[in-house]
Amino acid sequence: MKSKTVKVLHSVGGRQMLEWAAELASDAGADKRVVVYGAHSPAVRDAGEALGAETALQDPPQGTGHAVQSAQSAFEGYEGDLIVLYADTPLIRAETVERVFDALAGGAAVAVLGFEPEDPAAYGRLIEDPEGNLDRIVEYKDANEAERAVRLVNSGVMAARADLMFELLGDVTNDNANGEYYLTDIVGLARGRGLRAVAVRAPADEVLGVNSRLDLAEAEDAFQTRMRQEMMKAGVTLVAPETVFFSFDTEIDRDVVVEPHVVFGPGVKVEEDAIIKAFSHLEGTHVRQGAAVGPYARLRPGADIGPNAKVGNFVEVKKAQLEAGAKVSHLSYIGDAHIGAEANIGAGTITCNYDGYDKHLTVVGAGAFVGSNTSLVAPVKIGEGAYTGSGGVITNDVPDDALAVARADQVHKERWAERYRKAKLARKNKGEKA
């Protein structure tokens, strides 16, 4: 990855790849999750523990089989099935894992997840016998011409009864060019005992492995394609699907319209009949039924946009609630605020919520009208139905139904502009710098 960040802590769809694998295990009904990490990557241990998983140290790394053996003590006395997942393969679905377990329930001792990529390249080949059982896994460098012609390849994901997997791993040797213990060897060992092994096929786009920034971009593209398709199938209109980007937890109800070039960061929910207009960015936000957002709006964490409310162009909202029908139509910043129902926030209005040390709350009552280019210096409250004059700096609470004017009186200096121009022109004619 050429990064100071451990590979599996890079993100796809707004979620670290390690978290994708841990959540996959949970979604598939795992009773126990164990993250294996190397001594060189304590950050993986910390991330695994933060996800509620147990952790096991592999030191020094001696291959995939050795990695699984490093977790053996965590499964002492465990009698269930065990599946080995990979934290750099983030897009496998829970249904696919279920099919692997179904293969075990159907009588297989070992089940391996395979796929057929466009270019099998140097993947290990899954060689099946005439009855459709998995006979062996052959690494590309060891495969003959006929074996290399096989398109079904190994994803690395493998499952067996826990006690059997560790028993077979006890017979794996490192008598190979790399001096490592390979998990794939347990297929041949199982077959040698007369046990049945099978290959379970997965869509190629689910088992994309990430080993570089190029792979990371390919996985992100596959994730986004999947999300766009799922959204449209669920009744969401994407005007230009290829320009809209989602996160792993984006929730959008039917009959929402999303215009081009919209980005959904983590933690966004959009309810029915809302419209998200072009070039908007949303994160940690709830947009309620019938609301309109954008174009060019930014909704930051804590933004709660009420039913039929409006957040217009070049408006930023952070940790603020807009009640039903409230409008912030243009060029405003609303932070740490509560905007009442049907209130109108004039163009250029800002909440001055930060004093250099603390954040403070601005409250605008229902039906209030805040004039254009107003600065609301928090903590401050604008009463229900109140008005503020344009250009005001509001530092004190405004009573219900009152008009607040907080700006200097306009003063005219007669003929000042004429005198100014004459003076400037005279200096210029003398060659002086204006």
C-alpha positions in Angstrom: 0.0 0.0 0.0 3.0 2.3 0.5 1.3 3.7 3.6 2.0 4.2 7.3 -1.5 2.7 7.8 -1.7 -1.1 8.0 -3.3 -2.4 4.8 -6.5 -3.8 6.4 -7.2 -0.5 8.2 -7.7 1.2 4.9 -11.4 1.9 4.1 -13.8 0.8 1.4 -17.2 2.5 1.4 -16.4 4.5 4.5 -15.5 1.4 6.6 -12.2 -0.1 7.4 -11.6 -3.4 5.6 -11.0 -5.2 8.9 -14.4 -4.0 10.1 -16.0 -5.4 6.9 -14.6 -8.8 7.7 -15.6 -8.6 11.4 -19.2 -7.5 10.5 -19.4 -10.2 7.9 -18.7 -12.8 10.6 -21.4 -11.3 12.8 -23.9 -11.1 10.0 -23.3 -14.8 9.3 -24.2 -15.6 12.9 -20.7 -16.2 14.3 -20.5 -17.1 18.0 -16.9 -16.2 18.2 -14.6 -13.9 16.2 -10.8 -14.0 16.5 -8.6 -11.5 14.7 -5.1 -12.8 14.0 -2.4 -10.0 13.8 1.3 -9.8 13.4 3.8 -8.3 15.9 4.5 -5.6 13.3 0.8 -4.4 13.4 -0.4 -3.8 16.9 -2.9 -1.4 15.3 -4.8 -4.4 13.9 -5.0 -5.9 17.4 -6.3 -2.6 18.8 -8.9 -2.3 16.0 -10.0 -5.9 16.5 -10.5 -5.4 20.2 -12.4 -2.2 19.5 -14.8 -4.3 17.4 -15.4 -6.7 20.2 -13.3 -9.5 18.8 -10.7 -11.7 20.5 -7.2 -11.3 19.1 -4.3 -13.8 18.5 -0.7 -13.0 17.8 1.1 -14.7 14.9 4.8 -14.3 15.6 6.7 -14.8 13.4 4.4 -15.1 10.4 4.8 -18.5 8.7 2.0 -18.7 6.3 -1.8 -18.9 6.2 -2.0 -22.3 8.0 0.2 -21.0 10.8 -2.0 -17.9 11.1 -5.0 -20.1 11.8 -3.0 -22.2 14.2 -2.2 -19.0 16.1 -5.8 -18.7 17.0 -6.2 -22.4 18.1 -6.2 -21.6 21.9 -9.1 -19.3 21.4 -11.2 -22.2 20.1 -10.3 -24.7 22.9 -13.3 -26.9 23.4 -15.3 -25.2 20.6 -17.4 -27.7 18.7 -18.9 -25.6 16.0 -17.9 -24.8 12.4 -15.0 -22.4 11.8 -14.5 -20.2 8.7 -11.4 -18.3 7.8 -12.1 -14.9 6.4 -9.6 -12.3 5.1 -9.5 -8.7 6.2 -8.3 -7.5 2.8 -11.3 -9.0 1.0 -14.1 -6.6 2.1 -17.0 -7.3 -0.2 -18.1 -10.9 0.5 -21.8 -11.1 1.4 -23.3 -12.9 4.4 -25.4 -15.0 2.0 -22.2 -16.3 0.4 -20.8 -17.3 3.8 -24.1 -19.1 4.6 -23.7 -21.1 1.4 -20.2 -22.2 2.6 -21.7 -23.4 5.9 -24.6 -25.1 4.0 -21.9 -27.1 2.2 -20.6 -28.4 5.5 -24.2 -29.2 6.6 -24.6 -31.1 3.4 -21.8 -33.5 4.2 -18.6 -31.8 3.2 -15.8 -31.9 5.7 -14.0 -28.9 4.1 -15.6 -26.2 2.0 -13.6 -23.7 0.0 -14.9 -20.5 -1.6 -13.9 -20.2 -5.2 -14.6 -17.8 -8.1 -14.0 -17.4 -11.8 -12.3 -14.1 -12.6 -11.9 -12.7 -16.1 -8.2 -13.3 -15.8 -7.3 -16.3 -13.5 -3.7 -15.1 -13.7 -1.6 -16.6 -10.9 -4.4 -17.7 -8.6 -4.3 -21.2 -7.1 -6.6 -23.5 -9.1 -9.5 -25.5 -7.6 -9.4 -28.9 -9.2 -12.6 -30.9 -9.0 -13.2 -34.6 -9.7 -15.8 -35.9 -12.1 -18.4 -36.1 -9.3 -17.9 -32.4 -8.6 -16.0 -32.8 -5.3 -12.9 -30.6 -4.7 -9.9 -32.9 -5.2 -7.0 -30.5 -4.6 -5.8 -26.9 -4.7 -2.9 -26.4 -7.0 -0.7 -23.3 -6.9 -0.2 -21.7 -10.3 3.6 -22.2 -10.2 3.0 -25.9 -9.6 0.2 -26.4 -12.0 0.5 -28.2 -15.4 -1.0 -26.9 -18.6 -4.3 -28.6 -18.1 -4.6 -27.4 -14.5 -3.8 -23.8 -15.5 -6.6 -23.9 -18.0 -9.1 -24.3 -15.1 -10.9 -21.0 -14.5 -12.2 -21.8 -10.9 -9.7 -20.3 -8.5 -9.1 -20.1 -4.8 -10.3 -17.1 -2.8 -8.6 -18.3 0.4 -11.8 -18.5 2.3 -12.2 -21.9 3.8 -14.4 -23.6 6.4 -14.5 -26.9 8.4 -15.5 -28.1 11.8 -13.1 -26.3 14.2 -11.6 -29.5 15.7 -11.1 -31.0 12.3 -9.4 -27.9 10.9 -6.9 -27.7 13.7 -6.3 -31.5 13.6 -5.5 -31.3 9.9 -3.3 -28.2 10.4 -1.3 -30.3 12.8 -0.3 -32.5 9.8 0.6 -29.6 7.5 4.3 -29.2 6.9 6.4 -26.4 5.6 8.3 -28.5 3.1 7.9 -26.0 0.2 10.0 -23.3 -1.5 8.8 -20.6 1.0 9.1 -22.7 4.1 5.6 -21.8 5.2 2.5 -23.7 6.4 -0.3 -23.4 3.9 -4.0 -23.5 4.9 -4.7 -24.9 1.4 -2.9 -28.1 2.3 -5.8 -29.3 4.5 -7.8 -30.1 1.4 -5.4 -32.8 0.2 -5.0 -34.0 3.8 -8.8 -34.3 4.2 -9.1 -36.2 0.9 -6.3 -38.5 2.0 -8.5 -39.5 5.0 -11.4 -40.2 2.6 -13.2 -37.0 3.6 -15.2 -34.9 1.2 -14.2 -31.4 0.1 -16.2 -29.0 -2.1 -15.8 -25.7 -3.8 -18.6 -23.1 -3.3 -18.7 -20.5 -6.1 -18.9 -16.8 -5.4 -19.4 -13.9 -7.8 -16.0 -12.5 -8.7 -16.8 -9.0 -7.5 -17.3 -10.3 -4.0 -13.8 -11.7 -3.5 -11.7 -8.8 -4.8 -8.5 -8.9 -2.7 -6.8 -5.6 -1.9 -3.0 -5.4 -2.0 -2.4 -2.0 -3.5 -4.0 1.4 -4.0 -5.1 0.2 -7.4 -6.9 -2.7 -5.8 -8.4 -0.4 -3.2 -9.8 1.7 -5.9 -11.2 -1.3 -7.7 -12.9 -2.6 -4.6 -14.4 0.9 -4.0 -15.7 0.9 -7.5 -17.3 -2.5 -7.0 -18.8 -1.4 -3.7 -20.3 1.8 -5.3 -21.7 -0.2 -8.2 -23.4 -2.6 -5.9 -24.9 0.2 -3.7 -26.1 2.2 -6.8 -27.9 -0.9 -8.1 -29.4 -1.7 -4.7 -30.7 1.8 -4.2 -32.3 2.0 -7.6 -33.9 -1.5 -7.2 -35.3 -0.2 -3.9 -37.1 2.7 -5.5 -34.5 5.5 -5.3 -34.0 7.7 -8.4 -30.4 8.4 -9.2 -30.3 10.9 -12.1 -26.6 10.0 -12.9 -25.8 6.9 -10.9 -22.1 6.8 -11.7 -21.6 10.2 -10.1 -23.2 9.4 -6.7 -21.2 7.9 -3.9 -22.5 6.0 -0.9 -21.1 4.7 2.4 -21.6 1.3 3.9 -24.5 2.4 6.1 -26.4 4.8 3.8 -30.1 4.5 4.2 -32.4 6.0 1.6 -36.2 5.4 1.3 -38.2 5.0 -1.8 -39.2 7.9 -4.0 -36.1 10.0 -3.0 -34.4 11.7 -5.9 -30.7 12.1 -5.9 -29.2 14.4 -8.5 -25.7 14.2 -9.9 -22.5 14.5 -8.0 -23.8 13.8 -4.5 -21.6 12.2 -1.8 -23.1 10.3 1.2 -20.6 10.0 4.0 -21.2 7.5 6.9 -24.3 7.9 9.0 -26.9 9.3 6.6 -30.6 8.5 6.5 -32.9 10.1 3.9 -36.7 9.6 4.1 -39.4 9.3 1.4 -40.0 12.1 -1.1 -36.9 14.1 -0.2 -34.7 15.5 -2.9 -30.9 15.8 -2.7 -29.8 18.2 -5.3 -26.5 18.2 -7.2 -23.0 18.6 -5.7 -24.2 18.2 -2.1 -22.2 16.4 0.6 -24.0 14.7 3.6 -22.5 13.0 6.6 -24.0 12.0 10.0 -27.3 13.4 8.9 -31.0 12.7 9.0 -33.1 14.2 6.1 -36.8 13.7 6.8 -39.7 13.2 4.5 -40.2 15.7 1.7 -37.2 17.9 2.6 -35.0 19.5 -0.1 -31.2 19.8 0.2 -28.9 21.6 -2.1 -27.6 22.2 -4.7 -24.1 22.6 -3.3 -25.2 22.0 0.3 -23.0 20.5 3.1 -24.7 18.7 5.9 -22.3 17.8 8.7 -22.7 15.4 11.6 -25.7 16.1 13.8 -27.7 17.8 11.0 -31.4 16.9 11.3 -33.5 18.3 8.5 -37.2 18.2 9.3 -40.2 17.3 7.0 -40.5 19.6 4.0 -37.7 21.8 5.3 -35.3 23.4 2.9 -31.5 23.7 2.9 -30.5 25.6 -0.2 -27.4 26.3 -2.2 -24.1 26.9 -0.4 -25.6 26.3 3.0 -23.6 24.4 5.7 -25.5 22.8 8.6 -23.7 21.2 11.6 -25.3 19.7 14.8 -28.5 21.6 14.1 -32.1 20.7 13.9 -34.5 22.3 11.4 -38.1 21.7 12.3 -40.8 21.1 9.7 -41.0 23.6 6.9 -38.0 25.7 8.1 -36.0 27.3 5.3 -32.3 28.1 5.0 -32.1 28.9 1.4 -28.8 30.5 0.5 -25.2 31.1 1.6 -25.6 30.4 5.3 -23.8 28.6 8.1 -26.1 27.0 10.8 -24.2 25.3 13.6 -25.2 24.2 17.1 -28.7 25.5 16.5 -32.4 24.7 16.7 -34.5 26.3 14.0 -38.3 26.2 14.6 -41.0 25.1 12.3 -41.6 27.4 9.3 -38.9 29.8 10.3 -37.0 31.6 7.5 -33.3 32.2 7.7 -32.2 35.0 5.3 -29.3 34.7 2.8 -25.9 35.1 4.3 -27.0 34.5 7.9 -24.5 32.8 10.2 -24.6 31.4 13.7 -21.6 32.5 15.7 -21.4 29.4 17.8 -17.8 29.2 18.9 -16.0 31.6 21.3 -12.6 30.0 20.9 -13.2 27.5 23.8 -16.8 26.3 23.8 -19.7 25.9 21.4 -23.0 27.6 22.2 -26.6 27.1 21.1 -28.7 29.4 18.9 -32.5 28.9 19.0 -34.8 30.4 16.4 -38.5 30.1 17.3 -41.2 28.8 15.1 -42.3 31.2 12.4 -39.4 33.6 13.0 -37.9 35.6 10.1 -34.2 36.3 10.3 -33.1 39.0 7.9 -30.3 38.6 5.3 -26.7 38.9 6.4 -27.5 38.5 10.1 -24.9 37.3 12.6 -26.5 35.4 15.5 -24.0 35.5 18.4 -24.7 32.4 20.5 -26.0 31.7 23.1 -29.0 33.6 21.8 -32.7 33.0 21.2 -35.0 34.5 18.6 -38.5 34.3 19.8 -41.5 32.8 17.9 -42.7 35.0 15.2 -40.0 37.5 15.7 -38.1 39.4 13.0 -34.6 40.6 12.8 -33.5 43.4 10.4 -31.0 42.7 7.7 -27.4 43.1 8.5 -27.8 42.9 12.2 -25.5 41.4 14.8 -27.8 39.9 17.4 -26.2 39.4 20.8 -29.3 39.4 23.0 -32.5 37.4 23.1 -35.4 38.7 20.9 -38.9 38.4 22.4 -41.7 36.7 20.6 -43.2 38.7 17.8 -40.7 41.5 18.3 -38.5 43.3 15.6 -34.8 43.4 16.5 -32.6 46.0 14.6 -29.0 45.7 15.6 -26.9 47.8 13.2 -25.5 51.3 13.1 -27.7 54.1 11.7 -27.0 54.9 8.1 -25.0 58.2 7.7 -24.7 60.2 4.4 -21.6 62.5 3.9 -22.8 64.8 1.1 -20.6 65.0 -2.0 -17.9 62.9 -0.3 -17.5 60.6 -3.3 -17.0 63.5 -5.7 -14.2 65.0 -3.6 -12.6 61.5 -3.2 -12.5 61.0 -7.0 -11.0 64.4 -7.7 -8.3 63.9 -5.1 -7.3 60.5 -6.4 -7.3 61.8 -10.0 -5.1 64.8 -9.1 -2.5 62.5 -7.4 -2.5 60.2 -10.4 -1.9 63.1 -12.8 1.1 64.1 -10.7 2.6 60.6 -11.1 2.1 59.7 -7.5 1.1 56.3 -6.5 -2.6 56.1 -5.9 
